[in-house]
Structures are given as structure tokens and as C-alpha cells.
């Protein structure tokens, strides 16, 4: 049944959505959007490029590349960012009706559900205009119910879902157990000085990030903070002028897959720091399951996570060196996490006294230091072979 006073929520092209119970009828208002069946032109096949340190090669014939789908660009043109990252991030443009086809969704590994509206065929009734100059409509119950049910199944069986801004409604309804239904505030157009909570992201962009929201009625990441991992949060002015504070970027696991939701997305107003943030989100999305596995490797020995970096390698920059300050002697574990996609990486760990341990692999592996001494530990990750540029990986550190 429908809640007696459902809050009005506006989606990217003027969607106004209303909460519903999982078992009952839906009265959901979404925007009218005209979508057509377009598929992005895939970039040219990668060439073989050799440098003294690394070789970029075609993936092995038996290797099946990651299948990425992106919804039509409306307020969030994530496709252009993926294209800029090179052939390893080829994608198909998703007609929103694919959400209604469970079998087609099962063929996708990563889905970027970017800020936007619904198709005309989904519309039941036009309600009026929104403060984004869009039309608010109600959506046919049967269509929307099937869409969110298929989204949940997609993630449950191992799919990775990235959703932004006004797609919050889809995520909230597909995963009600993590949604903070008591928080319905939306943000006005403004600049937000966001606090970076996640250590790996903080290392990349700093402790605070200036974000520009140039459209009103954007959605904060209103999820239960004890059910999700908060990566970024901020204070903002609501659409009615009231002050609010909320997560702006979160990640959570569901079944065998994972979900990343961001209030901020790829708009024309992005600066250099924002571009770094968006690239981080792409890498974090494609590595979501890898990060879960590395976390398990850290915790399996009773270790506590002490640091994490999300990085990428390219032919022009195949190696990175960082320092970990060990404050207490004992077991120290370095976990290099990456998918088995035709790459070969080397991890070199050097103690404060200069002793080195070296290991190479084609997928996630780790190095243990049983009696690590206090001091600065230097570690270097080198890409010996990559299937494509901007190959992502994560380095996590745990200790007792």
C-alpha cells in the first residue's frame, strides 16, 4: 500500500517519486524523458606500446573484457569520462528498458545508472513542472516494480551498480534496508565544501573537496550510516533554505555485488579536483568486488586496516612508490588487489633497514612481514604487463 503522505521527490529530468512499501502498490512520480536506442562508438582497438618498464598488450584471447553499460547522458555524462580513460573502459549506452529485462542485465558486469529520467512509455500521468524546468509524472506501477526488482537481482548475483543524484530513488527503493527514509531533504544549487572521509580518497584529493551543484533538487546520499561505508559528506542548504548535513558519497555491499551512490556527478562545471574524484569513482566502481576481497584478506589474520590506496597504471606511469609509517612492531600485511585481466604486477616492500621482499602476480596477492619493525616502510607497485592503460588496482595495509 502507498504511504498516506508520500514525500515528493524530483528526478533528473523532472521526476517526482513517492515512497512505496515493498509488497504494495506504487504511486511514484518520475520525469518524462525521451530516450532512444543509441550505442556509443567503441574506441579503436588498443595498440601495442612498449616502454622500458611496461608493455601494454591486447588481452589474451581467452580473456573476456568487463562488460560496462551506461545510461543515456542527461545531467551526468559519465560516458565521456569512460571514453577518455581509453579502450579498457569501452561501454554500451543503455536503453532504460533494459532494466525491465533480467536476462539482458545478467550480461552486464558494471552498470552506470547516471542522473536522468524515464522513458515516455513508462509514464502514467503528467503532474506538472519542477524547479529544474522538467515535467513531473507518475510512472506505471508494473514497469517501475519490475525495474527495481531487476536492479536488486543484478547486484545480488554479483553486478556492480554506480548511481548518481536523482537515481537515488531507484537505489532507495531497490535496497530499502539501507535507505534512511526519515531523510527526504534535497539540496539547492550551491557550492559545497565536502569533507573526504575515506583515507584512500583523501590521499588522492585532500581532506576537503569543493563541489559545485549547479542544479537544484539534487539528492544527498541519504542512507543509514551503520549500513554503508561513507566516503564523503558535507553540509548544504536545502531547497527550502534550511541547513542540512549528509553523506554525499557512499558504498555498500548487497549479495555478491556492490553499489556506489554519489550525489555529485559529471557536469560541465567540473574542475581538476572534481575530475580526479570522478576518475576515482570509476576505478572504485570497477574494483568494488576486489576491494571487498582485499578487506577480507586483511581481516582474516585478525589484522586491522591501516591504509588503502586506489591507483592505476599506464604506459607513461607504470610504477608508484609510497611510504607507510609503522608505529608498532608486529605482523604487517600488504595486499595488492586487482582482477585477473591479463596484467602482471610486482610489489616490492622495503623495511626501514633496507631489506626487501618482492612478489609478482596476475591477480590479487599479499606480502606478510611477521615481525615488522617500527619506522618507514617503502613499497613500490610496478606494472610489468597491462591489458590496457589506466589499469586499476588497490593497495591495502593491515597490522596487529
QUIFEN-V959422 format. One record per residue. N is the residue number from 1. RES is the residue in one small letter. D_FIRST is the distance of its C-alpha to the first C-alpha in whole Angstrom. Layout:
n=<N & N>
res=<RES & RES>
d_first=<D_FIRST & D_FIRST>
This chain:
n=<1 & 2 & 3 & 4 & 5 & 6 & 7 & 8 & 9 & 10 & 11 & 12 & 13 & 14 & 15 & 16 & 17 & 18 & 19 & 20 & 21 & 22 & 23 & 24 & 25 & 26 & 27 & 28 & 29 & 30 & 31 & 32 & 33 & 34 & 35 & 36 & 37 & 38 & 39 & 40 & 41 & 42 & 43 & 44 & 45 & 46 & 47 & 48 & 49 & 50 & 51 & 52 & 53 & 54 & 55 & 56 & 57 & 58 & 59 & 60 & 61 & 62 & 63 & 64 & 65 & 66 & 67 & 68 & 69 & 70 & 71 & 72 & 73 & 74 & 75 & 76 & 77 & 78 & 79 & 80 & 81 & 82 & 83 & 84 & 85 & 86 & 87 & 88 & 89 & 90 & 91 & 92 & 93 & 94 & 95 & 96 & 97 & 98 & 99 & 100 & 101 & 102 & 103 & 104 & 105 & 106 & 107 & 108 & 109 & 110 & 111 & 112 & 113 & 114 & 115 & 116 & 117 & 118 & 119 & 120 & 121 & 122 & 123 & 124 & 125 & 126 & 127 & 128 & 129 & 130 & 131 & 132 & 133 & 134 & 135 & 136 & 137 & 138 & 139 & 140 & 141 & 142 & 143 & 144 & 145 & 146 & 147 & 148 & 149 & 150 & 151 & 152 & 153 & 154 & 155 & 156 & 157 & 158 & 159 & 160 & 161 & 162 & 163 & 164 & 165 & 166 & 167 & 168 & 169 & 170 & 171 & 172 & 173 & 174 & 175 & 176 & 177 & 178 & 179 & 180 & 181 & 182 & 183 & 184 & 185 & 186 & 187 & 188 & 189 & 190 & 191 & 192 & 193 & 194 & 195 & 196 & 197 & 198 & 199 & 200 & 201 & 202 & 203 & 204 & 205 & 206 & 207 & 208 & 209 & 210 & 211 & 212 & 213 & 214 & 215 & 216 & 217 & 218 & 219 & 220 & 221 & 222 & 223 & 224 & 225 & 226 & 227 & 228 & 229 & 230 & 231 & 232 & 233 & 234 & 235 & 236 & 237 & 238 & 239 & 240 & 241 & 242 & 243 & 244 & 245 & 246 & 247 & 248 & 249 & 250 & 251 & 252 & 253 & 254 & 255 & 256 & 257 & 258 & 259 & 260 & 261 & 262 & 263 & 264 & 265 & 266 & 267 & 268 & 269 & 270 & 271 & 272 & 273 & 274 & 275 & 276 & 277 & 278 & 279 & 280 & 281 & 282 & 283 & 284 & 285 & 286 & 287 & 288 & 289 & 290 & 291 & 292 & 293 & 294 & 295 & 296 & 297 & 298 & 299 & 300 & 301 & 302 & 303 & 304 & 305 & 306 & 307 & 308 & 309 & 310 & 311 & 312 & 313 & 314 & 315 & 316 & 317 & 318 & 319 & 320 & 321 & 322 & 323 & 324 & 325 & 326 & 327 & 328 & 329 & 330 & 331 & 332 & 333 & 334 & 335 & 336 & 337 & 338 & 339 & 340 & 341 & 342 & 343 & 344 & 345 & 346 & 347 & 348 & 349 & 350 & 351 & 352 & 353 & 354 & 355 & 356 & 357 & 358 & 359 & 360 & 361 & 362 & 363 & 364 & 365 & 366 & 367 & 368 & 369 & 370 & 371 & 372 & 373 & 374 & 375 & 376 & 377 & 378 & 379 & 380 & 381 & 382 & 383 & 384 & 385 & 386 & 387 & 388 & 389 & 390 & 391 & 392 & 393 & 394 & 395 & 396 & 397 & 398 & 399 & 400>
res=<x & x & x & x & x & x & x & x & x & x & x & x & x & x & x & x & x & x & x & x & x & x & x & x & x & x & x & x & x & x & x & x & x & x & x & x & x & x & x & x & x & x & x & x & x & x & x & x & x & x & x & x & x & x & x & x & x & x & x & x & x & x & x & x & x & x & x & x & x & x & x & x & x & x & x & x & x & x & x & x & x & x & x & x & x & x & x & x & x & x & x & x & x & x & x & x & x & x & x & x & x & x & x & x & x & x & x & x & x & x & x & x & x & x & x & x & x & x & x & x & x & x & x & x & x & x & x & x & x & x & x & x & x & x & x & x & x & x & x & x & x & x & x & x & x & x & x & x & x & x & x & x & x & x & x & x & x & x & x & x & x & x & x & x & x & x & x & x & x & x & x & x & x & x & x & x & x & x & x & x & x & x & x & x & x & x & x & x & x & x & x & x & x & x & x & x & x & x & x & x & x & x & x & x & x & x & x & x & x & x & x & x & x & x & x & x & x & x & x & x & x & x & x & x & x & x & x & x & x & x & x & x & x & x & x & x & x & x & x & x & x & x & x & x & x & x & x & x & x & x & x & x & x & x & x & x & x & x & x & x & x & x & x & x & x & x & x & x & x & x & x & x & x & x & x & x & x & x & x & x & x & x & x & x & x & x & x & x & x & x & x & x & x & x & x & x & x & x & x & x & x & x & x & x & x & x & x & x & x & x & x & x & x & x & x & x & x & x & x & x & x & x & x & x & x & x & x & x & x & x & x & x & x & x & x & x & x & x & x & x & x & x & x & x & x & x & x & x & x & x & x & x & x & x & x & x & x & x & x & x & x & x & x & x & x & x & x & x & x & x & x & x & x & x & x & x & x & x & x & x & x & x & x & x & x & x & x & x & x & x & x & x & x & x & x & x & x & x & x & x>
d_first=<0 & 4 & 7 & 9 & 12 & 11 & 15 & 17 & 18 & 21 & 22 & 26 & 26 & 24 & 21 & 18 & 15 & 12 & 10 & 7 & 6 & 9 & 7 & 4 & 5 & 7 & 9 & 12 & 16 & 19 & 22 & 24 & 27 & 30 & 30 & 33 & 34 & 37 & 38 & 40 & 44 & 45 & 47 & 51 & 51 & 53 & 56 & 58 & 59 & 62 & 63 & 65 & 62 & 59 & 59 & 56 & 55 & 53 & 51 & 52 & 52 & 50 & 47 & 44 & 43 & 40 & 37 & 36 & 33 & 32 & 30 & 32 & 34 & 32 & 32 & 33 & 36 & 36 & 38 & 41 & 41 & 41 & 43 & 46 & 45 & 47 & 47 & 45 & 42 & 42 & 38 & 37 & 35 & 31 & 30 & 26 & 25 & 27 & 23 & 22 & 25 & 25 & 29 & 30 & 28 & 30 & 33 & 33 & 34 & 33 & 30 & 30 & 27 & 29 & 27 & 27 & 24 & 23 & 25 & 25 & 24 & 20 & 20 & 18 & 19 & 22 & 21 & 24 & 26 & 26 & 28 & 29 & 30 & 28 & 25 & 21 & 19 & 16 & 16 & 15 & 12 & 14 & 17 & 15 & 13 & 17 & 18 & 17 & 17 & 21 & 21 & 20 & 23 & 25 & 26 & 25 & 28 & 30 & 30 & 30 & 28 & 29 & 26 & 27 & 26 & 23 & 22 & 21 & 18 & 18 & 19 & 17 & 14 & 16 & 18 & 15 & 18 & 20 & 19 & 19 & 16 & 18 & 21 & 20 & 23 & 25 & 29 & 31 & 34 & 36 & 39 & 37 & 40 & 38 & 39 & 39 & 38 & 39 & 42 & 43 & 41 & 43 & 46 & 46 & 45 & 46 & 44 & 43 & 41 & 41 & 38 & 38 & 35 & 36 & 33 & 30 & 26 & 27 & 25 & 26 & 25 & 23 & 23 & 23 & 27 & 28 & 26 & 27 & 31 & 32 & 34 & 35 & 33 & 34 & 34 & 33 & 33 & 29 & 28 & 29 & 32 & 31 & 32 & 30 & 31 & 29 & 29 & 30 & 31 & 29 & 29 & 28 & 28 & 25 & 27 & 30 & 29 & 29 & 27 & 29 & 27 & 29 & 29 & 32 & 33 & 36 & 37 & 41 & 41 & 42 & 45 & 47 & 45 & 41 & 43 & 44 & 40 & 38 & 41 & 40 & 36 & 37 & 40 & 37 & 35 & 37 & 38 & 35 & 35 & 39 & 38 & 36 & 39 & 42 & 40 & 40 & 44 & 44 & 43 & 44 & 47 & 46 & 47 & 45 & 44 & 46 & 46 & 44 & 45 & 44 & 46 & 48 & 51 & 53 & 56 & 57 & 56 & 56 & 56 & 55 & 57 & 55 & 56 & 54 & 56 & 56 & 56 & 56 & 58 & 57 & 55 & 53 & 51 & 51 & 48 & 48 & 45 & 45 & 44 & 46 & 47 & 50 & 51 & 54 & 54 & 56 & 56 & 59 & 58 & 61 & 62 & 64 & 67 & 67 & 66 & 64 & 61 & 60 & 58 & 56 & 54 & 51 & 48 & 47 & 50 & 51 & 54 & 55 & 57 & 58 & 60 & 59 & 61 & 60 & 61 & 60 & 58 & 59 & 57 & 57 & 54 & 56 & 55 & 58 & 56 & 52 & 51 & 50 & 50 & 48 & 47 & 45 & 45 & 45 & 47 & 46 & 48 & 48 & 50 & 51>
